[in-house]
């Protein structure tokens, strides 16, 4: 990692997000394309059935049945693809923050073994953010409609009351959606980096995100605005071009033009989604580390890892080079240094060799720890050992 860890402002996080995304654009975009392509296939199939079979009564029934079948098949597939893609994006972002190499295949392979955990986390987040508000909206609209009917029968003007109640309900659900999204926004970064369970990751997000939810809200609003701008910039020129094509008004080619319109609109929306999805993944990983720096002193702990003062524990599983592997029976560098200082091992000897000790009289500094201490293995910076207390807890 080239940059020193420190508490970052919102502008610094956004700038760092753009740098990381630009430096590894193909990897992040490739990871995000998989769930987007899955959604495009099923949504495009439903749209095509609606266009081609919706003109007649029998065709409408066939279209409804086919759409229902595709939905039943597509929802589980889309759920799995989106969950794994979100986890893979967080994995790739967490490694790229510290300058480690990432690929599309390695990112998906790293999260595949714990796929059920990420699927469960995604389901809980979806239920909390979308299902609960829609269910509450449906129930409240029914109650408001009932109250409006009673008021109208009593001659109190139920139409205005119903409209006011509907506006209050919608506003309240929008506020709830943003509030719960901010509360659970760091769930996937915590689950992927710390390798914790879904429920533990949600609790971790609930506590860790305190003090940074306003900045995350700005990130969400900027992402929504970027999505709208890119969508309009893509599909408006295509629709204008379709209007200018000859034969657009002809009844003969009307179904074909309608199909092309749907494909353009859906394709542009999904392409923009694939483009903007990595922005959230990278930025939320940066917010996750920023909150750990602010609350737990992760920057100090990372410097201690680099200095070899604490044992590195790899959290995101990556194969270790054989030369750096060390068995549990081998003493650590600190223990060897104490042994040499106490005279138990002669200075200048190889502490890992089984041959008799020998001292090199020509050594310029035989008592220097650099002459016998092995190079400590490069730490994996993703996270400390979850079984050990963090530096913030120790302080």
Wavefront OBJ file of the C-alpha trace (Angstrom):
o trace
v 0.000 0.000 0.000
v 1.416 3.339 -1.042
v -0.714 5.608 1.118
v -0.530 5.890 4.892
v -3.685 4.901 6.725
v -5.384 7.871 8.363
v -8.919 9.118 9.035
v -10.328 10.275 5.695
v -12.886 12.889 4.738
v -15.748 12.193 2.348
v -13.931 13.844 -0.558
v -10.826 11.735 0.103
v -12.887 8.537 0.174
v -14.626 9.434 -3.092
v -11.311 10.329 -4.715
v -9.745 7.066 -3.507
v -12.774 5.163 -4.822
v -12.318 6.669 -8.267
v -8.588 5.848 -8.247
v -9.111 2.201 -7.282
v -11.953 1.744 -9.751
v -9.980 3.291 -12.583
v -6.840 1.264 -11.833
v -8.724 -2.077 -11.896
v -11.757 -1.196 -13.977
v -12.020 -4.431 -15.951
v -11.898 -6.591 -12.815
v -14.572 -4.666 -10.921
v -16.765 -4.269 -13.987
v -16.413 -7.965 -14.799
v -17.477 -8.966 -11.283
v -20.533 -6.688 -11.450
v -21.563 -7.854 -14.929
v -22.514 -11.375 -13.797
v -25.629 -10.515 -11.710
v -26.527 -7.722 -14.110
v -26.416 -10.082 -17.097
v -28.529 -12.606 -15.175
v -31.161 -9.960 -14.457
v -31.058 -8.761 -18.067
v -31.691 -12.270 -19.429
v -34.744 -12.961 -17.261
v -36.194 -9.447 -17.517
v -35.674 -9.416 -21.282
v -37.409 -12.786 -21.624
v -40.410 -11.548 -19.631
v -40.574 -8.362 -21.737
v -40.431 -10.338 -24.990
v -43.242 -12.633 -23.873
v -45.349 -9.611 -22.942
v -44.772 -7.964 -26.328
v -45.325 -10.997 -28.564
v -48.143 -12.751 -26.720
v -49.970 -9.877 -25.059
v -52.045 -8.757 -28.048
v -54.771 -11.410 -27.627
v -56.560 -12.948 -24.665
v -55.014 -16.387 -25.114
v -51.629 -14.832 -25.745
v -52.004 -12.725 -22.626
v -52.651 -15.824 -20.532
v -49.612 -17.538 -22.059
v -47.525 -14.430 -21.389
v -48.623 -14.268 -17.751
v -47.893 -17.962 -17.174
v -44.504 -17.735 -18.880
v -43.604 -14.614 -16.923
v -44.597 -16.292 -13.657
v -42.479 -19.360 -14.497
v -39.483 -17.223 -15.427
v -39.882 -15.232 -12.223
v -39.951 -18.362 -10.074
v -36.814 -19.630 -11.768
v -35.048 -16.301 -12.061
v -35.467 -14.984 -8.517
v -33.366 -17.702 -6.799
v -30.717 -17.521 -9.522
v -30.610 -13.735 -9.292
v -30.453 -13.911 -5.496
v -27.414 -16.211 -5.563
v -25.662 -14.247 -8.320
v -26.187 -10.891 -6.592
v -25.071 -12.183 -3.188
v -21.864 -13.715 -4.521
v -21.136 -10.690 -6.701
v -21.539 -8.314 -3.760
v -19.211 -10.432 -1.628
v -16.708 -10.742 -4.497
v -16.718 -6.971 -5.002
v -16.008 -6.418 -1.318
v -13.244 -9.024 -1.392
v -11.613 -7.439 -4.435
v -11.977 -3.934 -2.998
v -10.498 -4.965 0.362
v -7.430 -6.419 -1.337
v -7.005 -3.540 -3.794
v -7.007 -1.020 -0.938
v -3.685 -2.517 0.190
v -2.289 -2.956 -3.313
v -2.751 -6.713 -3.510
v -3.473 -8.394 -6.865
v -7.075 -9.229 -7.721
v -8.809 -11.140 -10.503
v -12.425 -11.948 -11.280
v -11.890 -15.677 -10.861
v -9.998 -15.405 -7.566
v -12.586 -13.026 -6.115
v -15.478 -15.385 -6.822
v -13.466 -18.414 -5.735
v -12.604 -16.758 -2.418
v -16.278 -16.180 -1.534
v -17.684 -19.398 -3.011
v -16.964 -21.602 0.027
v -18.933 -19.242 2.282
v -21.649 -18.553 -0.256
v -24.522 -19.520 2.031
v -23.362 -16.965 4.578
v -23.419 -14.159 2.009
v -26.746 -15.326 0.597
v -28.242 -15.229 4.086
v -26.826 -11.762 4.705
v -28.217 -10.490 1.404
v -31.649 -11.984 2.147
v -31.769 -10.314 5.565
v -30.765 -6.966 4.087
v -33.332 -7.294 1.282
v -36.107 -8.163 3.701
v -35.209 -5.295 6.040
v -34.789 -2.672 3.308
v -37.464 -3.679 0.764
v -39.873 -6.384 1.923
v -40.749 -4.852 5.290
v -41.476 -1.349 3.855
v -43.612 -2.746 1.026
v -45.562 -4.972 3.396
v -46.084 -2.035 5.755
v -47.084 0.180 2.830
v -49.650 -2.354 1.658
v -51.199 -2.716 5.110
v -51.256 1.017 5.767
v -52.799 1.747 2.375
v -55.563 -0.754 3.130
v -56.172 0.881 6.496
v -56.142 4.358 4.948
v -58.546 3.244 2.211
v -60.895 1.838 4.836
v -60.768 5.030 6.871
v -61.335 7.103 3.727
v -64.388 4.993 2.818
v -65.813 5.419 6.305
v -65.171 9.178 6.170
v -66.765 9.477 2.750
v -69.845 7.568 3.843
v -70.136 9.952 6.776
v -69.855 12.942 4.434
v -66.453 14.070 5.692
v -64.629 14.003 2.324
v -62.638 10.794 2.287
v -60.669 11.501 -0.917
v -58.485 14.197 0.582
v -57.917 12.177 3.729
v -56.827 9.162 1.720
v -54.392 11.209 -0.383
v -52.881 12.821 2.722
v -52.521 9.488 4.487
v -50.888 7.941 1.404
v -48.352 10.769 1.207
v -47.477 10.425 4.894
v -47.073 6.657 4.544
v -44.850 6.943 1.469
v -42.688 9.607 3.091
v -42.316 7.547 6.252
v -41.336 4.416 4.313
v -38.762 6.318 2.272
v -37.207 7.659 5.463
v -37.227 4.172 6.979
v -35.621 2.684 3.846
v -32.722 5.121 3.933
v -32.332 4.760 7.706
v -32.141 0.961 7.702
v -29.913 0.962 4.607
v -27.408 3.196 6.383
v -27.548 1.008 9.491
v -26.779 -2.150 7.510
v -24.476 -0.608 4.900
v -21.246 -2.021 6.385
v -22.640 -5.538 6.794
v -20.989 -7.030 3.705
v -17.574 -5.399 4.327
v -17.581 -6.703 7.901
v -18.756 -10.171 6.834
v -16.170 -10.503 4.049
v -13.158 -8.952 5.775
v -13.686 -10.383 9.267
v -15.152 -13.710 8.039
v -17.996 -13.413 10.523
v -21.530 -14.753 10.346
v -24.416 -12.850 8.818
v -26.017 -11.809 12.097
v -22.667 -10.865 13.653
v -21.848 -8.786 10.568
v -25.144 -6.911 10.833
v -24.524 -6.139 14.500
v -21.001 -5.083 13.628
v -22.340 -2.742 10.927
v -24.909 -1.316 13.342
v -22.229 -0.292 15.857
v -19.302 0.452 13.541
v -21.188 2.826 11.252
v -22.132 5.241 14.029
v -20.824 8.691 13.202
v -20.424 8.085 9.482
v -23.990 7.557 8.284
v -24.346 11.105 6.985
v -21.363 10.608 4.677
v -22.690 7.240 3.525
v -26.047 8.886 2.794
v -24.272 11.398 0.553
v -22.621 8.462 -1.219
v -26.011 6.840 -1.843
v -27.507 10.074 -3.162
v -24.544 10.642 -5.475
v -24.846 7.059 -6.723
v -28.570 7.506 -7.465
v -27.892 10.745 -9.326
v -25.061 9.118 -11.306
v -27.339 6.204 -12.208
v -30.063 8.521 -13.521
v -27.659 10.678 -15.505
v -25.961 7.730 -17.180
v -29.272 6.010 -17.945
v -30.693 9.119 -19.620
v -27.449 9.716 -21.507
v -27.584 6.185 -22.953
v -31.195 5.473 -23.828
v -32.412 8.914 -24.919
v -30.196 9.044 -28.068
v -31.257 5.496 -28.989
v -34.936 6.334 -28.622
v -34.516 9.476 -30.712
v -32.776 7.401 -33.382
v -35.634 4.897 -33.396
v -38.159 7.679 -33.888
v -36.257 8.878 -36.938
v -36.089 5.480 -38.622
v -38.460 4.997 -41.593
v -41.375 2.681 -40.996
v -41.630 3.424 -37.307
v -45.283 4.413 -37.675
v -46.138 1.337 -39.728
v -48.400 -1.176 -38.022
v -46.433 -3.971 -39.638
v -43.197 -3.108 -37.860
v -44.730 -1.776 -34.673
v -44.078 -4.934 -32.573
v -40.454 -5.015 -33.728
v -39.891 -1.371 -32.820
v -41.544 -1.876 -29.440
v -39.290 -4.862 -28.754
v -36.202 -2.849 -29.675
v -37.336 -0.017 -27.394
v -37.723 -2.373 -24.471
v -34.341 -3.960 -25.083
v -32.671 -0.548 -25.331
v -34.265 0.743 -22.136
v -33.616 -2.431 -20.163
v -30.120 -2.883 -21.586
v -29.138 0.696 -20.794
v -30.448 0.384 -17.246
v -28.592 -2.841 -16.583
v -25.377 -1.586 -18.185
v -25.482 1.467 -15.933
v -26.149 -0.777 -12.937
v -23.108 -2.903 -13.762
v -21.040 0.272 -14.103
v -22.138 1.874 -10.829
v -22.306 -1.228 -8.596
v -18.513 -1.333 -7.975
v -18.603 2.290 -6.813
v -20.699 1.280 -3.803
v -18.542 -1.778 -3.093
v -15.246 0.114 -3.120
v -16.551 3.143 -1.229
v -18.178 1.064 1.516
v -14.942 -0.880 2.036
v -13.131 2.445 2.431
v -15.790 3.633 4.893
v -15.391 0.354 6.799
v -11.627 0.816 7.202
v -12.066 4.506 7.967
v -14.434 3.693 10.815
v -12.025 1.078 12.162
v -9.249 3.672 12.069
v -11.392 6.201 13.911
v -12.800 3.841 16.536
v -10.275 1.012 16.904
v -6.929 2.497 15.922
v -6.571 0.223 12.912
v -3.896 2.505 11.409
v -1.677 1.957 14.466
v -2.342 -1.760 14.388
v -1.438 -1.868 10.691
v 1.872 -0.113 11.390
v 2.563 -2.667 14.111
v 1.847 -5.453 11.637
v 4.290 -3.932 9.172
v 6.920 -3.626 11.896
v 6.418 -7.251 12.937
v 5.348 -6.337 16.474
v 2.170 -8.417 16.256
v 1.600 -11.705 14.501
v -0.115 -11.360 11.130
v -3.267 -13.414 10.679
v -4.619 -13.756 7.125
v -8.354 -13.128 7.098
v -9.046 -13.258 3.383
v -7.753 -16.692 2.528
v -4.836 -16.595 0.126
v -2.115 -19.225 -0.365
v 1.055 -18.387 1.500
v 4.443 -18.834 -0.212
v 6.243 -21.988 0.996
v 9.340 -20.001 1.959
v 7.302 -17.930 4.411
v 5.472 -20.850 5.974
v 6.415 -21.518 9.583
v 5.327 -24.480 11.664
v 3.823 -24.051 15.087
v 6.837 -25.713 16.714
v 9.323 -23.159 15.388
v 10.173 -20.249 17.680
v 9.272 -16.751 16.682
v 11.837 -14.073 15.794
v 11.290 -12.333 19.132
v 11.939 -15.562 21.067
v 15.121 -16.205 19.071
v 16.324 -12.689 19.753
v 15.781 -13.135 23.485
v 17.591 -16.471 23.388
v 20.638 -14.954 21.705
v 20.577 -11.990 24.069
v 20.564 -14.388 27.023
v 23.472 -16.367 25.554
v 21.467 -19.514 24.887
v 22.299 -19.350 21.170
v 25.760 -18.143 20.111
v 25.803 -14.937 18.133
v 26.267 -15.425 14.413
v 24.597 -18.843 14.373
v 21.730 -19.743 12.088
v 18.801 -20.065 14.548
v 16.825 -22.294 12.149
v 19.681 -24.638 11.275
v 20.141 -28.083 12.905
v 23.937 -28.013 12.367
v 26.290 -27.182 15.281
v 26.616 -23.534 16.021
v 29.608 -21.733 14.569
v 30.612 -18.146 14.877
v 32.007 -16.093 12.006
v 34.864 -14.032 13.450
v 34.879 -11.778 10.371
v 31.295 -10.701 10.908
v 31.243 -6.898 11.262
v 28.465 -6.947 13.817
v 27.862 -10.453 15.204
v 25.564 -9.171 17.932
v 23.221 -7.426 15.484
v 19.789 -9.032 15.324
v 19.877 -8.555 11.537
v 22.547 -11.242 11.271
v 20.363 -14.026 12.598
v 16.736 -12.887 12.669
v 14.769 -14.070 9.631
v 12.774 -11.641 7.588
v 9.267 -11.594 9.091
v 6.532 -12.726 6.704
v 4.611 -10.003 4.968
v 1.408 -9.462 6.951
v -1.997 -9.782 5.401
v -3.453 -6.350 6.171
v -7.096 -7.208 5.769
v -7.912 -7.697 9.452
v -6.393 -8.806 12.769
v -7.194 -12.070 14.487
v -10.897 -11.966 15.503
v -10.097 -14.122 18.554
v -7.717 -11.474 19.851
v -8.861 -8.085 21.143
v -8.220 -5.187 18.795
v -5.840 -2.398 19.667
v -8.776 -0.150 20.423
v -10.092 -2.679 22.945
v -6.657 -3.015 24.522
v -6.404 0.766 24.887
l 1 2 3 4 5 6 7 8 9 10 11 12 13 14 15 16 17 18 19 20 21 22 23 24 25 26 27 28 29 30 31 32 33 34 35 36 37 38 39 40 41 42 43 44 45 46 47 48 49 50 51 52 53 54 55 56 57 58 59 60 61 62 63 64 65 66 67 68 69 70 71 72 73 74 75 76 77 78 79 80 81 82 83 84 85 86 87 88 89 90 91 92 93 94 95 96 97 98 99 100 101 102 103 104 105 106 107 108 109 110 111 112 113 114 115 116 117 118 119 120 121 122 123 124 125 126 127 128 129 130 131 132 133 134 135 136 137 138 139 140 141 142 143 144 145 146 147 148 149 150 151 152 153 154 155 156 157 158 159 160 161 162 163 164 165 166 167 168 169 170 171 172 173 174 175 176 177 178 179 180 181 182 183 184 185 186 187 188 189 190 191 192 193 194 195 196 197 198 199 200 201 202 203 204 205 206 207 208 209 210 211 212 213 214 215 216 217 218 219 220 221 222 223 224 225 226 227 228 229 230 231 232 233 234 235 236 237 238 239 240 241 242 243 244 245 246 247 248 249 250 251 252 253 254 255 256 257 258 259 260 261 262 263 264 265 266 267 268 269 270 271 272 273 274 275 276 277 278 279 280 281 282 283 284 285 286 287 288 289 290 291 292 293 294 295 296 297 298 299 300 301 302 303 304 305 306 307 308 309 310 311 312 313 314 315 316 317 318 319 320 321 322 323 324 325 326 327 328 329 330 331 332 333 334 335 336 337 338 339 340 341 342 343 344 345 346 347 348 349 350 351 352 353 354 355 356 357 358 359 360 361 362 363 364 365 366 367 368 369 370 371 372 373 374 375 376 377 378 379 380 381 382 383 384 385 386 387 388 389 390 391 392 393 394 395
